[in-house]
Amino acid sequence: MSGRLRSRIQNWDERKAFLQWVWYESKRAALETSLVLGLIQVESNFRKYAVSPVGARGYMQVMPFWARLIGNGEVDKLFIMQVNLRFGCVILRHYLVDRERLDLFMALGRYNGSRGKPQYPNAVLAAKKNWEFFHQPPAPERPADPTKPTTGGPN
């Protein structure tokens, strides 16, 4: 994932820490990491200090009222990577499980405040595809050339 994110977060240490925290918080909230990365791409385009016109903050564009509901009320803490990722994943999980009974499309709409409108969920699900990880097994060893005689090896 680091290579895919290099154009957005140039510093290797920051990029590595970001990806590790996204992985940790997504797994902690039982969310797909690719979904969280897709949401971040759509919400802030990986900008730590993004602020929306309605005041949502950080990577996951967490609304300030959440700092009072599930945090200690300190809105500026939403710019701290770990806090923003934790809150964003907890909020998405809440919407997905508690409010929308596992309907991802509706949960994404609720996260964005556009419940019932397809543009936002479709954008996140499309962006999610950019962040899916596919393990590629090692290439098989090249088969022996049948035209060359084989030896029993060194004795």
N, C-alpha and C positions, 0 to 999 in steps of 0.2 A: 504493500500500500504506500510505502514511503515514496517510491518513484512516481506514483500517480498524484501525490500531494505536493511534490517538490515545487511546482510552479506557484502554488498558493502560500506555502510556508517554506521559505528558502532555507532557514537555519536548521541544520540536521538535528541538533539537540532539542530544539523546540518541536520539530516535526515528530521526532521519536517519542517525546513525552506526550504530545497531543494524541498520537495514535494509541499509545499504551493506556492513557486515561479513557479514551473513547471505548476501547476494548473492555477495560475494567468496568466502567459504569454501565455499558450496554449489557454485559453479562450479568452484572449485579441486579439489573432491572429485568432480566430475562427478555431482552430485546435483541434483534439481529444487529450486529455491528454495522453491516452494510446499510440497514435502514436508518440508523442514527447518523451515519456519514452522509447519506442522501439528504436527510432532513437538514443537516448543518449546511450542506452545499446550497440548498434552496433558501434557507433562512438568512444566512450571513455570508455565504461564499467563503467560509473559513476565516472570517475577520473577527478577531478577538474583541475588538472595541466597537463592533457594529451597534448602532442604535437606530431603531425603526422610528417612523413618524409618530407612532403611538407610545413610544418609550420602551419597547422591548429591547433587551440588552444581551450582548455577547454572542458567542458562537451559535447557541441554540435559541436566541431571541426570547429569553425568559422575561415575562412581564413583571414589573416591580411589585405588584401585589403579592406575588408568590414569595417574595423575600419576607413578607410579614406573615403569610400563612404557614409556610413550612420552614422558614429560617428565623433569623434573629432580628429581622426588620432592616438590616443594613443593605440597602439597595446597591451601593457601590461594590459590594462583594460579588455581584453578578458578573463582574468583569474578570474575576479570578477563574481561570480555566477549570479547575477541579470543581468549584462550586457551581459554575454554569452547567457543566456536563452532568453533574449529579442531579441538579434541579431539573434540567431538561429531560433526562431519562426517567426520573421519578414521575414527572408530570405526564409524559407520554404514556408511561405504563399505567398510571391512574386512569387516563382517558381510555386507553385500550381495554383494560380489564374491568375497571369499576363502572365506567360510564357507558361504554359502547359494546360491552359484552363480546370482546374479541373481534369486532368489526374494524379492521385496520383502516379502511377507507374513511369511515366516519370519525374514527379517533384522530386521524391526521387532520381532517377538517376542523375538528374541535380544537386541536392544538393550535391551529393557525387562526381560529376565530372565524372560519368560513365553512362551518359544518353544512353539509348538503350541497356544496358547490364543488364540481369535479376538478377545477383547475389546480388547486394546491395539492390534493392527494395524488393526482396524476403526475405532477411535477416531481414530487418526492419519490414516487415509485419509479419514475424514469431515471432520476438521479441515483437511486439505490443500485441500479444496474452497473453504474460506474465503479462501485465499491465492493462488488461481490468478489469473493476470493475463491479461486479454483486451484486446488492443489494439483500440481502437475508432477506425476511420478517421474522418477529419473528415466532417461531414455534407455531402452534395452541395449545390452551389449551387442556390438556388431557380430553377427554370426560368422563362424569360421568360413574361410574361403574353401569350398569343396574341391577346388582344382589344385590346391597345395597339399602336399602330404603332411600329415600330422606326425609328430614324434611323441614318444612316451614321456618326454620331459627329461630334465637332467637326472642322471643317476649317480 
